[in-house]
Amino acid sequence: MKRSVLLAALGLALSGAGAFAADFERNIMTGGPQGTYIKIGRDIAALGAECGQTLNVLESAGSLENFVGVRNRRNTQFGIVQSDVLEYLKTFEKNDPEVQKAVKGVRIMFPLYNEEIHVLARTDIAGLKDLAGKKVAVGKKDSGTFLTATLIMDILQVKAGARLDINPDEALPKLLSGEIDAFFYVAGAPASLFTGNAIDKAKFHLVPITEAPLLATYTPSRIEPGTYSFQDEPVDLIAVKAVMMTYDYDIKRNAYHRDSCKTVADFSNLIVTGLDKLKATGHPKWKTVDLTALPPGWKVGVCVKAGMALDYKPACKAPAAASRAADDSNEEYLNLLKQRLQP
């Protein structure tokens, strides 16, 4: 993976952090509307809502934008990122001041689940080597799919005839209409983009990914038969770990850092204590979450560890209590009005 490709993909505009908002908010950067990240983010936000804390779930292009967002964007305490992004950042960090600046202060919150690397293609494309000379969509440049597709094709030395930097939502109709030959999509299976009936299994399939050089970076995986309506047989491929990232806020610095650190600690506690509920009622990928599977070389944030202390209590305010307060206020208004209108 060329350093220039990584830096271009990251778009390391560290000065473009955006205007400071006056009001404090809690935000998590996720992914596109059809992806797994946004559903995971909504599950976490639901835990917050039960505690009376609002967590805004933000759509994004994916991993690279999310990493930079956690590093730079105000009121963005959380982001979901692919672990191969982290691995390649670490590869360049030691000797590269720009990458050192990009990763400064970004920390692991929790490892999550494996995301399968889907390559949907015409059925005559039997393997990744067959993508040579073809029109292939690789994801938007600030997405994790873009980085993964670029890495895989570089490792295998596959040169596409044309590479389209478009997201999977845009790529699917282009594949179905014959405008492109294949597209990459990194998402936890089952990916909702593929769950409709528009994909003709006589014309399209998931490409197996079993090449040995890829196993140094990625994990072998399998999509079982019937996961998607167009897929009758198991497909062996590879996966990458999704991780939840945060920032190491300094509670001595200012009120914003204190509030953000408290937010990270609260949601760390809520996720750990609510993991069984997430596995029972959340996205199916929660069932595979292993909180011990930390990516090598990355530190867990201090605010995360604060929230995991046995005696830690998140600052919960039951929504029901707020509702009763509103009702009491209206009742007071009606009583006052009644008194005013007495003859």
N, C-alpha and C positions, 0 to 999 in steps of 0.2 A: 504494500500500500504506500503510494508516494505521499510524502509529507505535504506537498502542495495540494493534493486531492483532499486530504484530511482537513487542512486549514480552510480550503475553499468551501468544503461541506459544512464545517462548523460556522463559517462566516463570523470569525472572531472579532465582531464589532463591539469590543468591550466598552467603548465610549457611548454606545447607543443603548443605554440602559432604560431610556424612557423617562418621562416626567415623574417626579415624585408625587404620589397621591396624598391628599391631606388625610383621608380616612384610612384606618387600618382594615385590611381585608385578609382573608385566608383563601389561597388559591392553589390548585394542583393542575399542572399542565399534563395533558394526556395524549390524544391523537385524533384521528379523523372520526366522523360520526358512525362509521361502520366497523371500527376496529375494536380490539379487546381492551386497549388501554382506557378508553373512555368509560367502558362498563365497569372496569376495576375502580376507576376514579369515583364513579357514582356509588358504588358499594361502600367505599370509604367515606364519602360525603354523607351517606345514610347513617353510618355510625355516629358521625359528628352531629347530625340532626337530632338523634336520640339523646345526645348530651346537651342539646340546645346551642350547638356551635355550627355556624354556616360555613361550609367549605364550597367555594365555587369551582366547578369542574370546567376547565378551559379546553376547547378544541385546539389542536396544533398540527403541524406537519409530522411530528413524531420526535424520536429520540434526540437528534442533534439540537433541534429547536428547544426541546425541554431542558437539556443540559445547560445550554447557554441561558435559558430563562431562569433557572434556579440560581445561576451564577450572577446574573445581571438585573433581572426584572424585579422591581419592587412589588411587595405583596404577593410574591410567588415563592411559597415555602417548600413546595413539593413538585417533583417531576418524575415521570416514569421513563426509563432509559434502557436500551439494550446493553448487555454486558460486553459485546464486542466493541462498542463505542469506547467503553472504559478501558478495555485491553489495549486498544491501539493508541489511546491518549497516553496511557502509561508507557507504551513503547517509545513514544517521542518525547515524553516529559523531561527525562533526565538531562538531555542536551539541548533543549529547545526552549528559550525564554518565552516565546509566544504561547506555547502549550502550557508551560508552567503558570503563566498568568491566567490562562483559561480555566485551569483546574483548581486554582487557589481557593480554598474555603469550601469547595463542594465535597459533600460527604455522603456515604451510604446511610440510608435509613433502614431498609429491609430488602433482602433478596425476595423475589416473588416466584415466578413460574417460568417454565420453558416456553418459548415462542417458536412455532414451527416456521421454517422457511419454505413458503409455497412458491412454486414456479408453475403457473398455469400456462399451457401451451397447446398448439395444435398436436394432434396425436402422432403425426409423423416425426415430431421432435422427441426422440427416445431418451436423450440424456443432455446434460449441460453442454457437452462438446458440440452438440448439434445447433447450439445458438450462434455459432460462428457464421457471420454474414447475414444474420437475420435481424429483423426489427424488434427490438426488445425494450420494454418500458422498465425503468429501474427505480422509480419513485422520485419525489421531489428532493432537491439538493439538501434541504435541511431536515430530511427524514432519516430514520434508522434504516429503512428499507434501501435507500440510496447507498448508504455506506456499506451495508451488507452485500448488496448486489455487486457493488464496485469491488469489494474485497474478494468475493468468490470468483468473479470473472478474471481478476488479476492473478489470483492464486493458480487458477486452472489455465491461465493464458488463453482465454477465449475472447476473441475480438468480434463484437457484434457489428453487423453492417450499419445499423443505426441505433442509437440509444436515445430514448425519449425520457426526459426528466419530468414525468407526470405521475400523479398519485394513482394508487390501484383503482379507486372509484372511477377515474377517467379512463384507465387502461382497459378495464373489463369490456365496456361497449366497443372499444376499438379492436380488441381481440375478436369479439363475436362477429364484428362486421368485416373482418379480414384486413384491417388497416395495419395491424401489427401481428407478430408471430407468437409472442410470449410476453409475460410480465412477472416480475418478482413482487412478493408481498410477504412481509414478516408479520405474523399475527398468531396469537394463541388459538389453536383449533378447539372447537369449531369457529371459524371466522364467519361473521354474519354476511360478509360480502358474497360468500359462496353458497349460502344456504337456500337461495331461491331455486327455481326450476328452469331458469333461462339458459343454463349451460348444457349443451348437447354432448353427452358422453361419447357419441360416435365421432365427434369432431375435436373434442378438447379433453385434456387430462392433466393431472398433476405429475410433473416430471420427477422421477426418482433421483435422489441426491445421495450417492454412496461413495463418491470419490475419496480415496484415502488421504490426499493432502489436506482436505478440509477438516479432518478429524482432530488436527492439532489445535484448532480454534473452536470448533463447534461440537455439539453433542449429538450422537446418533438418536434418531427418534422414528416414530412410525405413526401414520394416520390410519386408523383402523377402517375396515370396510363399512360403507354406509354412513361415514361421518358427513359426507356430502352426497347429494342425490345423484350426481354424475360419477360417483366413485364406488365401484363394486368390489374392488380388490384392495388389499392393504398396500400402502405406499411407504417405502423406507426413504427417509430423508434426514435432514439435520435440524437442530434447534439451537436457539441462543437464549440465554437467561434474561428475563426482564427484572430490573431492580428499581426500587424506589429511592430517589435521591433527595437530598436536602442540603442545607447550608449550615456552616458552623457559626451561628449567631453569637455575638459577644454581649452578654447581659450587662456588662459594665459600660458599654459604648453609648447607648441611648435608649429611649423608650421603645422605638421601633424594633430594635434588636431584642429587647426584653420580651415584648409581646410576641414576636416571631418565635423566639426560643420556647416560650410557654406554649405556643400553638404546636410546635414540633413535639414537645414533651407530651402534651395532651393526646395528640393523635397517635404517637408511639404507644402510649398506654392503651388507648381505645382499640387499636389494631391487635395488640398482643392479647388483651383480655377478651376481645370479640372475635378471635380467629375461628373458633368453633362455629360461631353463628355465620361468619362469612362463608365457611366451607359448606354449611347446610343450606344457606339461602342465597348466596351471591353467585357470581359467574362460576361455571364449572372449573375454571382454572384455579380457583382458590383451594380446591381439594388437593392440588399438587404442590402447594407452597411449602417450602422448607426454609424456615427462618435462619437455619444454621449455614446455609450454602452461600457464604459471603464470597464475592469475587476477590481474588488475590490482589494485594497492593493498595486497597482502598480502606480508609478508616471509617468507622461508624461515628456519627456526629455526637458531640457532647450533650446536646439537647435531647437526642434520641435516648441516650443512656440514662439521662435524668428521669425521663418518663417511664423507664422500665424498672425503676427502684421499687422494691416491694411495698414501701409505705407511701408511694406516690398516689395522689388523688387528682384526677383531671378536674378542671373548673367547669363542672356541668351545671346547666340551668335547665331544668325540665321544661319543654315546650308547654306542657299542660299548665304549669304554674303561670306562665306568661298569658296563656289564654284566659285563665281565671281572673287575672288582674285586669284584662281588657273588659271581661264581662262585668266585674265589680265597678269599673269606671263608668260603663254605660248605665248600670243600675243606679249609680249615684246621680248621673245626669237625668235619668227619667224621674227620680224622686224629686230633684230640684225643680224640674219642669212642672211636675204635678203640683208642687207647692205654689209656684208662680201663677199657675192657671186656675187656682182656687178662686171661686167668686167671692 
